[in-house]
Amino acid sequence: MTRHWRMRSIAMVAAAVAAAGLLAACGSSSSTGSSSGGQSGVLTVTTGSAGTFEDNFNQFSPNAEDAANGMIYEPLFFFDTAKSGVIQPWLGNSYAWSNGGRTVTVQLKQNVKWTDGKPFTSADVVYSFDLAQKNTAINKFGLPLAGASADGTYGVKINFTKPAYSYAYYALGRVEILPEHIWQSDSPDQITTSLNEHPVGTGAYELSSFSSQAMTFTANPHYYMAGLPKFKTIRFVSYNSNTSSDAAIENGTIAWAGSFIPSIQKLYLSRNNKYAVSDIPLSTAFLVPNLHSGPTANLAVRQAISAAIDRSYISKTVYSGYASPTNPEALILPNYAAQLAPSLASASFGTPSASRARSILASAHVKTPVSITVDMVSGYTDYLSDLQIIQSELKPAGINLTIAQPAYASFISDQSTGDFQMLMDNFGYVPDPYDYYYVILASSIAPPIGQADSVGDYNRFKNATVDSLLSQIAATNDTTAQNADFAQIEQIFAQQLPEIPLFNQQDEIEFDGNVVTNYPTLSNPYAASAVYIQPDIGWVAMHLTPAK
């Protein structure tokens, strides 16, 4: 298996980021001025995905190369996926909410140029938000936009149809700004369908060469953040299999990678004392039960499954300890620690026990053996190992698990329509727990079973209290009030098990310390280290430093 993460459609999903008031520019990452010209070295990268590259840098395309959003096109601010609540200036210097959360005013940096030499101004930002307001296909995050207007050459007012505190991440951190002078002559159809093979952005890197096997990015010599980027050249290479990409990572050909390497301590880390793995928890792996039909619609069956699973054994056996067990409320820690209810700080699943699982089933008068089919994507070799362990643990508990391995497209189709008994997937990769819980719990985003759902809540969990709590979180920027609501959601999650949490999703990102330093770590989570997460890829790329 290469990686589990994939870009999802997030229409009508919002992140409740407590970012009211003024965000002042601070830290070295927000310093301005021309580049120091001190770039050096070549950084070779692979995402770990088998297959070839597509010459597609259109941010509105689901098949755009990851580097398009972050390395070439930039948003107004950087919302750190790896550390909730950390927001850094990017194209914007500061922002402030007004009008009861219906207006946000952004002050822009003044020394920015597009890579064709044209100045970046408020007109580009207004153009980008106007595009989204007028075209549903371009408004890829479902923002409730009412319009945008320039407030001078370097100020912008963005208006919403309702309080939009909960949309801060998507509006300010995920709308990558386009150059009006290049895109204004294109129709909406052209904008959404073009490949944009020669992108002009404000980012730290420019595309300098492309082939289906390799693409090369060169440092923008006029980048506006002083001293950035550090590497002169970043080269992405593709491989036709996990075996070949893993071999290249292990022998030092690749310096930044996102690939699952089995027995990573032996096959990778032990080969060189400067090889390192960045493993910041960014999502949770789940067993996703069918809540409307079949055996997993019964809470006792879900509780019995959870009680029998030895999560620590899975972590140690399959992931060499790099996929630590999660918690009953499935809260991603340490990222969302500020939202963890004090009463749940020491909560655990207890000692895994087949006999305890049998007792749960017996008390609920569930006839055994219970037969369940669980779906996983064919080729996800680590998930297969996980499920084989779970299969052996459930059998003595009176649960017979059959593992089905449909192709990716078939898995996605069955997941989206709710056509499954149980499946294994992971959810997360967002900087705020509101969006995390919203995607997996909000009944408003899920259509009836049988209709395609491209967002989340695939098992159609419906709880009026949870829906109300999510609405209350989205309507305020009062963190005390939000945390009280989060605490209730966490309690309900732990009690009802709408998803069965397994572990912090394996996120082994490999770095060759002989080549590169200053990469994100658990102790320094300045961004998500994964090479396939947007726009963090751009933030990380420009801060990575050649090893001396």
C-alpha positions as CSV (number, residue, x, y, z in Angstrom):
1,M,0.0,0.0,0.0
2,T,1.3,3.4,-0.8
3,R,-0.9,5.9,1.1
4,H,-4.5,6.0,2.2
5,W,-5.1,9.7,2.0
6,R,-6.9,11.1,-1.0
7,M,-8.4,14.5,-1.8
8,R,-12.1,14.5,-0.9
9,S,-14.9,16.8,-2.1
10,I,-15.6,19.0,1.0
11,A,-18.7,20.8,-0.3
12,M,-20.6,22.3,2.5
13,V,-17.9,21.4,5.1
14,A,-16.4,24.1,7.3
15,A,-13.7,24.2,10.0
16,A,-14.5,26.0,13.2
17,V,-11.3,27.9,13.7
18,A,-11.3,30.4,16.6
19,A,-9.6,33.1,14.6
20,A,-11.7,36.2,15.3
21,G,-10.0,39.5,15.7
22,L,-6.7,40.5,14.2
23,L,-4.0,38.0,13.1
24,A,-0.7,39.8,13.3
25,A,2.2,38.8,11.1
26,C,4.8,37.1,13.2
27,G,7.7,34.8,13.1
28,S,10.4,34.2,10.5
29,S,7.9,32.6,8.1
30,S,6.1,35.9,7.7
31,S,9.1,38.1,7.1
32,T,9.0,40.0,3.8
33,G,11.5,41.1,1.3
34,S,13.3,39.7,-1.7
35,S,14.8,36.2,-1.6
36,S,18.3,36.0,-0.1
37,G,19.4,34.1,-3.2
38,G,21.1,31.5,-1.0
39,Q,19.2,28.5,-2.4
40,S,21.3,25.4,-3.1
41,G,20.9,21.7,-3.7
42,V,18.5,19.3,-5.2
43,L,15.7,17.6,-3.2
44,T,14.3,14.4,-4.8
45,V,10.8,13.5,-3.8
46,T,8.3,10.7,-4.3
47,T,4.7,10.5,-3.0
48,G,4.8,6.8,-2.9
49,S,2.0,6.5,-5.4
50,A,2.6,4.0,-8.3
51,G,1.9,5.5,-11.7
52,T,2.8,8.4,-13.9
53,F,2.4,12.2,-13.5
54,E,-0.2,14.2,-15.4
55,D,0.7,17.6,-16.7
56,N,-2.2,19.2,-14.8
57,F,-1.8,22.2,-12.5
58,N,-5.4,23.3,-12.5
59,Q,-6.4,23.7,-8.8
60,F,-10.0,23.0,-9.7
61,S,-9.2,19.6,-11.2
62,P,-9.4,16.5,-8.9
63,N,-6.4,15.2,-10.8
64,A,-4.2,18.2,-10.4
65,E,-0.7,17.5,-9.2
66,D,-0.3,18.1,-5.4
67,A,2.4,20.7,-5.9
68,A,-0.1,23.0,-7.7
69,N,-1.7,24.0,-4.4
70,G,1.0,25.4,-2.1
71,M,4.2,25.3,-4.1
72,I,2.8,27.3,-7.1
73,Y,-0.6,28.8,-6.0
74,E,-0.9,30.1,-2.5
75,P,-3.7,30.9,-0.1
76,L,-4.0,34.0,2.1
77,F,-3.0,32.2,5.3
78,F,-1.4,28.9,6.4
79,F,-3.6,26.8,8.8
80,D,-1.2,24.2,10.2
81,T,-2.8,20.8,9.6
82,A,-0.4,19.3,12.2
83,K,-1.1,21.8,15.0
84,S,-4.6,23.0,15.5
85,G,-5.0,26.7,16.0
86,V,-1.7,27.8,14.5
87,I,-2.2,30.2,11.7
88,Q,0.6,31.9,9.8
89,P,0.5,34.8,7.3
90,W,1.0,33.8,3.7
91,L,-0.3,36.1,0.9
92,G,-2.2,37.9,3.7
93,N,-0.6,39.8,6.6
94,S,-3.7,40.0,8.9
95,Y,-7.4,39.5,9.0
96,A,-10.3,40.6,11.2
97,W,-14.0,39.6,11.4
98,S,-16.8,42.1,11.6
99,N,-20.6,42.3,10.9
100,G,-21.3,39.4,13.2
101,G,-19.0,37.0,11.4
102,R,-20.4,37.8,8.0
103,T,-17.4,39.9,6.8
104,V,-13.7,39.3,7.0
105,T,-11.2,42.0,6.0
106,V,-7.8,40.9,4.9
107,Q,-4.7,43.0,4.6
108,L,-2.4,41.7,1.9
109,K,1.4,41.7,1.6
110,Q,2.6,44.5,-0.7
111,N,5.8,43.2,-2.3
112,V,4.4,40.1,-4.0
113,K,4.7,39.5,-7.8
114,W,3.4,36.7,-10.0
115,T,6.2,34.6,-11.6
116,D,5.6,36.5,-14.9
117,G,6.6,39.7,-13.1
118,K,3.1,41.2,-12.8
119,P,2.2,42.7,-9.3
120,F,-0.1,40.8,-7.0
121,T,-2.9,43.0,-5.7
122,S,-6.3,42.9,-4.1
123,A,-7.8,42.6,-7.6
124,D,-6.5,39.1,-7.8
125,V,-8.1,38.1,-4.5
126,V,-11.4,39.7,-5.4
127,Y,-11.3,37.9,-8.8
128,S,-10.6,34.5,-7.2
129,F,-13.5,34.8,-4.7
130,D,-15.9,36.2,-7.3
131,L,-15.2,33.1,-9.4
132,A,-16.1,30.9,-6.5
133,Q,-19.3,32.9,-5.7
134,K,-20.6,32.7,-9.3
135,N,-19.7,29.1,-10.1
136,T,-20.6,26.1,-8.0
137,A,-18.0,23.9,-9.6
138,I,-15.3,26.5,-8.8
139,N,-16.6,27.0,-5.2
140,K,-15.1,23.6,-4.3
141,F,-15.5,24.1,-0.5
142,G,-19.1,25.2,-0.6
143,L,-18.4,28.7,0.9
144,P,-21.5,30.8,1.5
145,L,-20.1,33.8,-0.4
146,A,-22.0,37.0,-0.8
147,G,-19.2,38.9,-2.6
148,A,-15.8,40.4,-2.3
149,S,-14.5,43.9,-2.8
150,A,-11.2,45.7,-2.9
151,D,-10.3,47.9,0.1
152,G,-7.5,49.8,-1.6
153,T,-4.7,48.1,-3.5
154,Y,-3.8,45.7,-0.7
155,G,-7.0,45.2,1.3
156,V,-10.0,42.9,0.6
157,K,-13.4,42.6,2.2
158,I,-15.0,39.1,1.8
159,N,-18.7,38.9,2.6
160,F,-20.7,35.8,3.5
161,T,-24.4,35.1,3.6
162,K,-24.2,33.9,7.2
163,P,-21.8,34.0,10.1
164,A,-18.7,32.3,8.6
165,Y,-16.3,31.8,11.5
166,S,-16.4,28.1,10.8
167,Y,-15.4,28.7,7.2
168,A,-12.1,30.5,8.1
169,Y,-9.9,27.5,7.1
170,Y,-11.5,27.0,3.7
171,A,-11.9,30.7,2.8
172,L,-8.6,31.9,4.0
173,G,-6.5,28.8,4.0
174,R,-7.7,26.7,1.0
175,V,-8.7,29.2,-1.7
176,E,-5.5,29.5,-3.7
177,I,-5.4,32.8,-5.4
178,L,-5.3,33.1,-9.2
179,P,-3.7,35.8,-11.4
180,E,-6.7,37.8,-12.8
181,H,-4.7,39.0,-15.8
182,I,-4.2,35.4,-17.0
183,W,-7.5,33.8,-16.1
184,Q,-10.0,36.6,-16.7
185,S,-10.5,35.8,-20.4
186,D,-11.4,32.2,-19.8
187,S,-15.0,31.0,-19.3
188,P,-16.0,29.0,-16.3
189,D,-15.9,25.8,-18.4
190,Q,-12.4,26.5,-19.6
191,I,-11.3,27.3,-16.0
192,T,-12.6,24.0,-14.7
193,T,-11.4,21.8,-17.6
194,S,-8.1,23.2,-18.7
195,L,-4.9,21.4,-17.6
196,N,-3.0,24.7,-17.0
197,E,0.3,23.2,-18.1
198,H,2.2,26.4,-17.7
199,P,1.1,27.8,-14.3
200,V,1.9,31.3,-13.2
201,G,1.7,31.6,-9.4
202,T,3.1,33.5,-6.5
203,G,4.6,30.5,-4.9
204,A,8.1,29.7,-3.8
205,Y,8.6,27.4,-6.8
206,E,8.1,27.5,-10.5
207,L,7.5,24.5,-12.8
208,S,10.7,24.2,-15.0
209,S,10.3,20.8,-16.6
210,F,7.7,18.0,-16.9
211,S,7.5,14.4,-18.0
212,S,5.2,11.6,-17.0
213,Q,8.0,10.1,-14.9
214,A,9.6,13.3,-13.4
215,M,8.7,16.9,-12.8
216,T,11.1,19.6,-11.7
217,F,10.5,22.8,-9.8
218,T,13.0,25.6,-9.4
219,A,13.1,28.2,-6.7
220,N,11.3,31.4,-7.5
221,P,14.3,33.9,-7.6
222,H,12.0,36.8,-6.6
223,Y,10.0,35.1,-3.8
224,Y,8.7,37.6,-1.3
225,M,9.5,35.8,2.0
226,A,13.1,36.6,2.9
227,G,15.5,33.7,2.8
228,L,12.9,31.2,1.3
229,P,12.9,28.8,-0.3
230,K,16.1,27.0,0.8
231,F,16.4,24.3,-1.9
232,K,17.1,25.5,-5.4
233,T,15.5,22.5,-7.1
234,I,12.8,20.0,-6.0
235,R,12.4,17.0,-8.3
236,F,9.4,14.6,-8.1
237,V,9.9,11.1,-9.5
238,S,7.3,8.4,-10.1
239,Y,7.7,4.6,-9.7
240,N,5.6,1.8,-11.1
241,S,5.3,-0.1,-7.9
242,N,5.8,0.0,-4.1
243,T,8.7,-2.3,-4.4
244,S,10.7,0.0,-6.7
245,S,9.8,3.2,-4.8
246,D,10.7,1.6,-1.4
247,A,14.0,0.4,-2.9
248,A,14.9,4.0,-4.0
249,I,14.0,5.4,-0.5
250,E,16.0,2.7,1.3
251,N,19.1,3.3,-0.8
252,G,19.1,7.1,-0.5
253,T,17.9,8.0,-4.0
254,I,14.9,9.7,-2.5
255,A,15.2,12.3,0.3
256,W,11.5,13.1,1.0
257,A,9.0,10.3,0.6
258,G,5.5,9.2,1.7
259,S,5.6,5.4,1.4
260,F,4.6,2.5,3.6
261,I,7.7,0.5,4.2
262,P,7.1,-2.8,6.0
263,S,9.6,-3.5,8.9
264,I,10.7,0.1,8.5
265,Q,13.2,-0.1,11.4
266,K,15.1,-2.9,9.7
267,L,14.7,-2.0,6.1
268,Y,15.1,1.8,6.3
269,L,16.1,3.3,9.6
270,S,18.9,0.9,10.5
271,R,20.6,1.5,7.1
272,N,21.8,5.0,7.9
273,N,21.8,6.9,11.2
274,K,20.6,10.0,9.4
275,Y,17.5,8.4,8.0
276,A,14.4,9.6,9.8
277,V,10.7,9.1,9.9
278,S,8.2,11.9,10.6
279,D,5.1,10.4,12.1
280,I,2.6,13.1,13.1
281,P,-0.9,11.7,13.7
282,L,-3.1,13.4,11.1
283,S,-6.0,11.0,10.8
284,T,-7.7,8.0,12.4
285,A,-8.2,4.6,10.9
286,F,-11.7,3.2,11.5
287,L,-13.9,0.2,11.0
288,V,-16.9,1.9,9.5
289,P,-20.1,-0.1,10.4
290,N,-23.4,-0.1,8.6
291,L,-25.7,1.6,11.1
292,H,-29.0,0.9,9.3
293,S,-28.9,-2.8,8.4
294,G,-27.0,-6.0,9.1
295,P,-25.3,-7.0,12.3
296,T,-23.3,-3.8,12.9
297,A,-26.5,-1.8,13.2
298,N,-26.7,-3.3,16.7
299,L,-24.6,-1.3,19.2
300,A,-23.7,-4.4,21.2
301,V,-22.0,-5.9,18.1
302,R,-20.0,-2.7,17.6
303,Q,-19.0,-2.7,21.3
304,A,-18.0,-6.4,21.1
305,I,-15.9,-5.8,18.0
306,S,-14.1,-2.9,19.8
307,A,-13.6,-4.9,23.0
308,A,-11.9,-7.8,21.2
309,I,-9.4,-5.8,19.2
310,D,-5.8,-5.5,20.4
311,R,-4.9,-2.1,19.0
312,S,-1.3,-2.1,20.4
313,Y,-0.6,-5.4,18.8
314,I,-1.6,-4.1,15.4
315,S,0.6,-1.0,15.9
316,K,3.6,-3.1,16.9
317,T,3.2,-5.9,14.4
318,V,2.2,-4.1,11.2
319,Y,3.6,-0.6,11.7
320,S,6.6,-1.1,13.9
321,G,4.9,1.1,16.5
322,Y,4.3,4.0,14.1
323,A,0.5,3.8,14.3
324,S,-0.3,4.3,17.9
325,P,-3.7,3.2,19.3
326,T,-6.3,6.0,19.3
327,N,-8.8,6.8,22.0
328,P,-12.6,5.9,22.5
329,E,-13.6,9.4,21.3
330,A,-11.3,9.1,18.3
331,L,-9.9,12.5,18.9
332,I,-6.6,13.0,17.0
333,L,-3.9,13.7,19.6
334,P,-1.9,15.7,20.3
335,N,-3.3,17.9,17.5
336,Y,-6.7,18.4,19.1
337,A,-5.7,18.2,22.7
338,A,-7.2,21.6,23.5
339,Q,-10.7,20.2,22.7
340,L,-10.3,17.0,24.7
341,A,-12.8,16.8,27.6
342,P,-11.0,16.6,30.9
343,S,-13.2,13.7,32.0
344,L,-12.0,11.7,29.0
345,A,-8.3,12.5,29.3
346,S,-7.5,9.0,30.6
347,A,-10.2,7.1,28.8
348,S,-9.1,3.9,27.1
349,F,-10.6,0.8,25.4
350,G,-9.5,-1.4,28.3
351,T,-7.6,-4.7,28.0
352,P,-8.7,-6.4,24.8
353,S,-10.7,-9.5,25.6
354,A,-12.6,-12.1,23.6
355,S,-14.5,-13.2,26.7
356,R,-15.6,-9.6,27.4
357,A,-16.8,-9.3,23.8
358,R,-18.7,-12.6,24.2
359,S,-20.3,-11.3,27.4
360,I,-21.4,-8.1,25.7
361,L,-23.1,-10.1,22.9
362,A,-24.7,-12.5,25.4
363,S,-26.1,-9.6,27.5
364,A,-27.7,-8.1,24.4
365,H,-29.1,-11.6,23.4
366,V,-27.1,-11.6,20.2
367,K,-27.0,-15.0,18.7
368,T,-23.5,-16.2,17.8
369,P,-21.6,-16.7,15.6
370,V,-22.1,-13.3,14.0
371,S,-21.0,-13.1,10.4
372,I,-19.7,-9.8,9.0
373,T,-18.0,-8.9,5.7
374,V,-15.5,-6.0,5.8
375,D,-14.4,-4.2,2.7
376,M,-10.9,-2.8,2.1
377,V,-9.2,-1.5,-1.0
378,S,-7.4,-4.2,-2.9
379,G,-3.6,-3.5,-2.7
380,Y,-3.7,-1.8,0.7
381,T,-1.3,-4.4,2.1
382,D,-1.1,-3.0,5.6
383,Y,-4.9,-2.8,5.9
384,L,-5.0,-6.5,4.9
385,S,-2.5,-7.4,7.7
386,D,-4.6,-5.3,10.1
387,L,-7.8,-7.1,9.2
388,Q,-6.3,-10.5,9.3
389,I,-5.2,-9.8,12.9
390,I,-8.7,-8.5,13.7
391,Q,-10.2,-11.5,12.1
392,S,-8.3,-13.8,14.3
393,E,-9.2,-11.8,17.4
394,L,-12.9,-11.7,16.7
395,K,-13.3,-15.4,16.0
396,P,-13.0,-16.5,19.6
397,A,-15.4,-13.7,20.5
398,G,-18.1,-15.3,18.3
399,I,-17.7,-13.0,15.3
400,N,-16.7,-14.4,11.9
401,L,-15.1,-11.7,9.8
402,T,-14.8,-12.1,6.0
403,I,-12.4,-9.8,4.3
404,A,-13.4,-8.5,0.9
405,Q,-10.9,-6.6,-1.3
406,P,-12.7,-4.7,-4.1
407,A,-10.8,-2.5,-6.5
408,Y,-10.5,1.2,-5.5
409,A,-13.3,2.4,-7.7
410,S,-15.7,-0.2,-6.5
411,F,-14.8,0.4,-2.9
412,I,-15.5,4.1,-3.3
413,S,-18.8,3.5,-5.0
414,D,-19.9,1.1,-2.3
415,Q,-18.7,3.4,0.5
416,S,-20.4,6.5,-1.0
417,T,-23.8,4.7,-1.5
418,G,-23.7,3.0,1.9
419,D,-23.6,-0.5,0.2
420,F,-21.5,-2.3,2.8
421,Q,-21.7,-4.3,6.0
422,M,-18.5,-2.8,7.3
423,L,-15.4,-1.2,5.7
424,M,-12.0,0.0,6.7
425,D,-10.9,3.6,5.9
426,N,-9.4,6.6,7.6
427,F,-10.6,10.2,8.1
428,G,-8.9,13.4,9.1
429,Y,-6.1,15.6,7.6
430,V,-7.7,18.9,8.7
431,P,-6.4,21.5,11.1
432,D,-9.5,21.6,13.3
433,P,-11.7,19.1,15.2
434,Y,-14.9,20.7,14.0
435,D,-14.3,19.7,10.4
436,Y,-13.1,16.3,11.5
437,Y,-16.2,15.4,13.5
438,Y,-18.5,17.2,10.9
439,V,-17.3,14.9,8.1
440,I,-17.9,11.7,9.9
441,L,-21.0,12.6,12.1
442,A,-23.1,15.4,10.5
443,S,-26.3,13.9,9.1
444,S,-26.9,17.0,6.9
445,I,-24.1,16.0,4.5
446,A,-25.2,12.4,3.9
447,P,-28.0,11.7,1.3
448,P,-30.2,8.6,1.7
449,I,-28.6,5.2,1.3
450,G,-28.2,4.4,-2.3
451,Q,-27.4,7.9,-3.3
452,A,-23.7,8.9,-3.7
453,D,-22.1,10.8,-0.9
454,S,-18.7,12.4,-1.7
455,V,-18.1,14.0,1.7
456,G,-18.5,11.7,4.7
457,D,-20.9,10.2,7.2
458,Y,-20.9,7.2,4.9
459,N,-22.8,5.0,7.3
460,R,-25.5,7.7,7.6
461,F,-25.1,8.3,11.4
462,K,-27.9,10.5,12.6
463,N,-28.1,12.0,16.0
464,A,-30.1,15.2,16.6
465,T,-28.0,16.2,19.6
466,V,-24.7,15.8,17.7
467,D,-26.2,17.9,14.8
468,S,-27.2,20.6,17.2
469,L,-23.8,20.7,18.9
470,L,-22.0,21.0,15.6
471,S,-24.3,23.9,14.6
472,Q,-23.6,25.6,17.9
473,I,-19.8,25.2,17.4
474,A,-20.0,26.7,13.9
475,A,-22.0,29.7,15.0
476,T,-19.5,31.1,17.5
477,N,-15.8,31.8,17.9
478,D,-16.0,31.5,21.7
479,T,-13.6,28.6,22.4
480,T,-15.0,28.0,25.9
481,A,-18.5,27.4,24.5
482,Q,-17.1,25.3,21.6
483,N,-15.1,23.1,23.9
484,A,-18.1,22.4,26.1
485,D,-19.9,21.2,22.9
486,F,-17.0,19.2,21.8
487,A,-17.0,17.4,25.2
488,Q,-20.6,16.3,24.6
489,I,-19.8,15.1,21.1
490,E,-16.8,13.1,22.4
491,Q,-19.0,11.4,25.1
492,I,-21.6,10.5,22.5
493,F,-19.0,9.1,20.1
494,A,-17.4,6.9,22.8
495,Q,-20.8,5.6,23.9
496,Q,-22.4,4.9,20.5
497,L,-19.4,4.0,18.4
498,P,-20.7,5.3,15.1
499,E,-17.3,4.4,13.9
500,I,-14.9,1.9,15.6
501,P,-11.6,3.7,16.1
502,L,-8.5,1.6,15.6
503,F,-5.3,3.6,15.5
504,N,-3.7,6.9,14.5
505,Q,-3.4,6.3,10.8
506,Q,0.1,5.3,9.8
507,D,1.7,8.4,8.3
508,E,5.3,7.3,7.8
509,I,7.0,10.2,6.0
510,E,10.7,9.4,5.3
511,F,13.5,12.0,5.2
512,D,17.1,11.5,4.4
513,G,19.0,13.6,6.9
514,N,22.1,13.4,4.8
515,V,20.3,15.6,2.3
516,V,17.6,17.6,4.1
517,T,17.0,19.1,7.5
518,N,14.3,21.2,9.2
519,Y,11.4,18.8,8.4
520,P,8.3,18.7,10.6
521,T,8.4,16.4,13.5
522,L,6.1,15.6,16.4
523,S,8.1,18.0,18.6
524,N,8.1,20.6,15.8
525,P,4.8,20.2,13.9
526,Y,5.0,23.4,11.9
527,A,3.1,21.7,9.1
528,A,1.9,18.3,7.9
529,S,5.1,16.5,6.7
530,A,3.3,14.3,4.1
531,V,4.2,15.2,0.6
532,Y,0.6,14.7,-0.6
533,I,-1.2,17.1,1.7
534,Q,-2.2,20.5,0.2
535,P,-1.3,23.3,0.8
536,D,1.1,22.0,3.5
537,I,3.3,20.6,0.8
538,G,4.2,24.2,-0.2
539,W,4.8,25.4,3.3
540,V,7.1,22.4,4.0
541,A,8.9,22.6,0.7
542,M,10.1,26.2,1.2
543,H,11.2,25.6,4.7
544,L,13.2,22.4,4.1
545,T,16.9,23.1,4.3
546,P,19.8,21.4,2.6
547,A,22.0,19.4,5.0
548,K,25.4,20.8,5.5
